[in-house]
Amino acid sequence: MTYPAEPIELRRKRLLWRSSHRGIREMDLFMGSFAQTRLPTMTESELSAFEGLIDLPDQELLSWITGEAAVPSTLSNALLSELLKFRP
């Protein structure tokens, strides 16, 4: 979900909060750590890609992170690859 004319720093703060409050504690920790590390340097297009990742269900993302399932080619992008390689 994007907000029109939202200042970039406010957008980053919103994404950090959403990353750390997902529902599954493991995903809160993982996504929150990734967001703390990467959000400050993300470009506008990377922020949009990250918003798309945050909107995905926890179980789906977790299965990709743990390697239990392959990422569908339609969802694969550079930011998701970086996320999958990330280790807090």
N, C-alpha and C positions, 0 to 999 in steps of 0.2 A: 504494500500500500504506500503510495507516495502522496505527498502533500504539495500542492502548487505553491510556488514562491517561498518554500521553506528555506531559511538560511542553512548553509552547509553544516555549520557547527551544531545547530539544533537537530538536524537530520542525523548526524553522527551520535549525538547523545541519545536520541530515540532508538537508534539501531543498537547501541550498546545495552540499553535497558532491555529491549526485546530479546537480544541474544542471551542475556543472563536470566531471563524469566520465561522459559519455554514450557516447562511442565515436568520433563524428566530431568532429575538432578544431574545426571551424567552429561546430558546435553546442555544444561545450563552452564556447567563448568567448562565444557569443551568449547561451545560456541562463544561464551563470554570471554574466555581466554583468547581465542582467536580474534574476537572483535577488539579487545583491549590492545592487542599487538598490532593489528592491521588497519583498523578504522582511521587513525590519524593521518595515514598516508594514502587512503583510497581516493581515486578520482570519482567524478560524478557517475561515470559509467560503471565503475566497480561498486559504488554504493547501490546502484540500481540492481546489479547482479546479486549483491549480498541480500538486498531486500527480497529478491526472488527465492534465495536459499532459505531465508528465515521463514518464509511462508510455507515451505515444505513440511510435511509431517515428521515429527521426531523419529518415529520408528524407521521411516524410509531413509532419512539422513544417517541414523545410527547404523543401519545395515551396510551403508556404503563406507562409513568411517571404519567399521570393524572388518570390512572385506567380505561380509556374509552375502552380499549381493553386488552385482555390477551396476554401475551408473548407466542409465539409458543414454544412448548417444545423443538424443535430442536435448538432454539437459547438461551435457558435458561442456565445460568452459574453463578458461584459465583460472578463474577465482575458485571454482569448485575443486580443481586439481590441487591448488595451493592449500585449500582447506583440508583435503583428504591426506595431504602429506604433513600437516601441522601436528606437532606434539607439544602439549603444554608443559 
